[in-house]
Amino acid sequence: MPTFAAASATAVALTVLSGCCVVARLLSRLAFVKHVGMDDCLITLAWSASLALAVVIAQSRSSFYVPERDGSHPYSNDEHGDTGG
């Protein structure tokens, strides 16, 4: 089972890749057809939603405790001054 960090990195990477495809499509439509249709607007809207989801996923990794696969806690007790009791 993949870790949350791997899923987060995958979401960001695929969003960047799809963003490049959307930009290339829009540029080619403007250069060759000289017309942007409703489908282009909907593709851009869908990509914007995908970007927002990737940002939320990336932020949730840093905001919430996600246990590591080996069960260890990412923060040591000494770092936060906890005595463990």
C-alpha positions as CSV (number, residue, x, y, z in Angstrom):
1,M,0.0,0.0,0.0
2,P,1.5,3.4,-1.0
3,T,2.2,5.9,1.7
4,F,0.4,9.3,2.0
5,A,3.6,11.1,0.9
6,A,3.8,9.1,-2.3
7,A,0.2,9.8,-3.1
8,S,0.7,13.5,-2.4
9,A,3.8,13.6,-4.7
10,T,1.9,11.7,-7.4
11,A,-1.1,14.2,-7.2
12,V,1.2,17.2,-7.5
13,A,3.2,15.6,-10.4
14,L,0.1,14.7,-12.4
15,T,-1.4,18.1,-11.8
16,V,1.8,19.8,-13.2
17,L,1.8,17.4,-16.2
18,S,-1.8,18.0,-16.9
19,G,-1.3,21.7,-16.5
20,C,1.3,21.6,-19.2
21,C,-1.1,19.8,-21.5
22,V,-3.9,22.3,-20.8
23,V,-1.6,25.2,-21.6
24,A,-0.3,23.6,-24.8
25,R,-3.9,23.0,-25.9
26,L,-4.9,26.6,-25.2
27,L,-1.9,27.9,-27.0
28,S,-2.4,25.7,-30.0
29,R,-6.1,26.6,-30.2
30,L,-5.3,30.3,-30.1
31,A,-2.4,29.9,-32.7
32,F,-4.1,27.7,-35.2
33,V,-7.9,27.9,-34.8
34,K,-7.9,31.4,-33.3
35,H,-11.0,30.4,-31.2
36,V,-11.4,29.2,-27.7
37,G,-14.6,27.3,-27.2
38,M,-16.7,26.2,-24.3
39,D,-14.9,22.9,-24.1
40,D,-11.6,24.8,-23.5
41,C,-13.2,26.8,-20.7
42,L,-14.5,23.6,-19.0
43,I,-11.1,21.9,-19.4
44,T,-9.4,24.9,-17.7
45,L,-12.1,24.9,-14.9
46,A,-11.6,21.2,-14.3
47,W,-7.8,21.7,-14.2
48,S,-8.2,24.5,-11.7
49,A,-10.2,22.2,-9.5
50,S,-7.5,19.5,-9.8
51,L,-4.9,22.1,-8.8
52,A,-6.9,23.1,-5.8
53,L,-7.2,19.4,-4.8
54,A,-3.5,18.9,-5.2
55,V,-2.8,21.9,-3.0
56,V,-5.2,20.7,-0.3
57,I,-3.5,17.2,-0.4
58,A,-0.1,18.7,-0.1
59,Q,-1.1,21.0,2.8
60,S,-2.8,18.2,4.7
61,R,0.4,16.3,4.8
62,S,2.1,19.1,6.7
63,S,-0.9,19.9,8.9
64,F,-2.0,16.5,10.2
65,Y,-0.2,13.6,11.9
66,V,0.2,10.7,9.5
67,P,1.9,7.7,11.1
68,E,4.8,6.2,9.2
69,R,4.6,2.7,7.9
70,D,6.8,1.3,10.6
71,G,4.6,2.8,13.3
72,S,7.1,5.4,14.5
73,H,6.1,8.9,15.3
74,P,7.7,11.6,13.1
75,Y,8.5,13.8,16.1
76,S,10.7,12.8,19.0
77,N,9.7,13.6,22.6
78,D,12.9,15.6,23.1
79,E,12.1,18.0,20.3
80,H,8.9,19.3,21.9
81,G,10.0,19.0,25.5
82,D,7.6,16.2,26.4
83,T,8.7,13.7,29.0
84,G,6.4,11.0,27.7
85,G,4.4,10.7,30.9
